[in-house]
Amino acid sequence: MKRVYRVILGISLFSLLAINPVFAHTELVTVEPATDQVMLTLPPEIKLTFGESVIAEGTFASITTAAGSVETTVRVEAADVYVAIPADLIGPDVTIAWKTVAADGHPIDGETVYKLAEARSEATPEVTTMQEPVVISAPLEESSSSISWLQWLSLGASIGIAITFFLKMRKK
């Protein structure tokens, strides 16, 4: 019976180690400027921020518009990747595809799409200010958890095993 308890204890310890954040892979945390807005022009560069440092030698980006692909350069500063944007891009959609390698050696890739507003030749309507401010609220996005479903499963199994072990020891 002691052997069974040792096996259960070993599995519990392994499961607890499996939920260690060291085992989690890095991911894209933020993009500046945000991609959920329509812009008249793009900034001179965009900033991609990752959960941990990335390797400069393994970082690349390409820009695609309706007119085709455009060459670009990237600059890496620890966990931040800056992608240079040429000033003469035309829209309406600009896709920036990126690839990088995290400091732990895992490759990461993705793309960011920006929508550019079409320039209008008509006169801009006069803008008036309101006497009282208007509050506009939007639902908050849920933050993504860095713990995977397998880690949650391991934690649940560990807790269940620990409770079972405790109850068996109490009966003695």
C-alpha positions in Angstrom: 0.0 0.0 0.0 2.9 2.3 0.7 4.1 1.8 -2.9 0.7 3.0 -4.2 0.9 6.1 -2.1 4.4 6.8 -3.3 3.2 6.5 -6.9 0.3 8.8 -6.2 2.6 11.3 -4.5 5.0 11.1 -7.5 2.3 11.8 -10.0 1.0 14.7 -7.9 4.5 16.3 -7.8 4.9 15.8 -11.5 1.5 17.3 -12.2 2.4 20.4 -10.1 5.6 20.8 -12.0 3.8 20.6 -15.3 1.8 23.8 -14.5 5.0 25.7 -14.0 5.0 28.9 -16.2 8.5 27.9 -17.5 6.7 25.3 -19.6 4.4 27.9 -21.2 5.4 29.3 -24.6 5.6 33.0 -25.2 2.9 34.7 -27.3 2.2 38.1 -28.7 0.9 40.4 -25.9 0.2 43.7 -27.5 0.3 45.5 -30.9 0.7 49.3 -31.1 -1.1 50.9 -32.7 -4.1 48.6 -32.1 -5.5 46.8 -35.2 -9.2 47.4 -34.4 -9.3 51.0 -35.7 -9.5 52.6 -39.2 -6.6 55.0 -39.9 -6.0 57.7 -42.4 -2.3 56.8 -42.5 -0.1 54.2 -40.9 2.6 55.3 -38.3 6.2 55.0 -39.4 6.5 51.7 -37.4 4.4 49.3 -35.4 5.5 47.7 -32.2 4.8 44.0 -31.4 5.4 43.1 -27.7 5.8 39.5 -26.7 5.7 37.7 -23.3 9.4 37.2 -23.3 12.5 38.2 -25.2 12.8 37.2 -28.9 15.9 36.5 -31.0 16.8 39.2 -33.5 18.4 36.8 -36.0 15.1 34.8 -36.3 12.8 37.8 -36.7 11.3 38.7 -40.1 8.3 40.7 -41.4 6.7 41.4 -44.7 4.0 43.9 -45.7 1.3 43.1 -48.3 -1.2 45.5 -49.8 -3.6 45.4 -52.7 -0.6 46.6 -54.9 1.6 43.6 -53.8 4.4 42.9 -51.2 6.7 45.6 -49.9 10.1 45.1 -48.3 10.5 46.1 -44.7 13.0 46.1 -41.9 12.6 45.0 -38.2 14.4 46.1 -35.0 14.4 43.9 -31.9 14.7 45.2 -28.4 14.3 42.4 -25.9 10.6 41.5 -26.0 9.7 44.3 -28.4 9.8 44.0 -32.2 9.5 47.2 -34.3 8.4 46.8 -37.9 9.2 49.8 -40.2 6.3 50.9 -42.4 7.0 52.7 -45.7 5.1 56.1 -45.9 3.7 55.5 -49.4 1.5 52.5 -48.7 -2.0 52.6 -50.0 -5.0 50.7 -48.7 -7.6 49.7 -48.0 -6.0 46.7 -46.2 -2.4 46.5 -45.1 -1.3 43.1 -43.8 1.9 42.8 -41.8 3.0 39.1 -41.5 5.7 38.4 -38.9 7.9 35.5 -37.8 10.2 35.4 -34.8 11.8 33.0 -32.4 11.4 33.2 -28.7 14.4 33.1 -26.3 13.3 29.5 -25.4 13.7 28.5 -29.1 10.1 28.2 -30.0 9.0 29.8 -33.3 6.1 32.3 -33.3 4.3 33.8 -36.3 1.2 35.7 -37.1 -0.2 38.7 -39.0 -1.7 42.0 -38.2 -4.2 43.7 -40.5 -4.7 47.4 -40.6 -7.6 49.2 -42.4 -6.8 52.5 -44.1 -9.7 54.9 -44.7 -10.1 56.1 -48.2 -9.3 59.8 -48.8 -12.4 61.8 -49.7 -12.3 64.8 -51.9 -15.6 66.2 -50.5 -15.5 68.9 -47.8 -15.2 67.9 -44.2 -18.3 68.8 -42.2 -17.8 71.4 -39.5 -17.0 69.9 -36.1 -18.8 71.3 -33.1 -18.0 70.6 -29.4 -20.6 69.4 -27.0 -21.4 71.2 -23.8 -21.3 68.0 -21.7 -19.0 65.0 -22.3 -20.5 61.8 -23.6 -19.2 58.6 -22.2 -18.9 55.7 -24.6 -18.2 52.3 -23.2 -17.3 49.1 -24.9 -17.0 45.6 -23.5 -13.6 44.7 -22.2 -11.7 42.0 -23.9 -10.9 39.0 -21.8 -7.3 38.6 -21.1 -5.9 35.3 -22.3 -4.5 33.0 -19.7 -1.0 31.7 -20.1 -2.0 28.4 -18.5 -3.2 25.8 -21.1 -6.1 23.4 -20.6 -3.6 20.6 -20.0 -2.0 22.5 -17.1 -5.5 23.1 -15.6 -6.2 19.4 -16.0 -3.0 18.5 -14.3 -3.8 20.9 -11.4 -7.2 19.3 -11.0 -5.8 15.8 -11.0 -3.2 16.8 -8.5 -5.8 18.3 -6.1 -8.0 15.2 -6.5 -5.1 12.9 -5.8 -4.0 14.9 -2.8 -7.6 14.8 -1.4 -7.8 11.1 -1.9 -4.4 10.6 -0.3 -5.5 12.7 2.7 -8.7 10.8 3.1 -6.9 7.4 3.0 -4.4 8.6 5.6 -7.2 9.8 7.9 -8.9 6.3 7.9 -5.7 4.7 9.4 
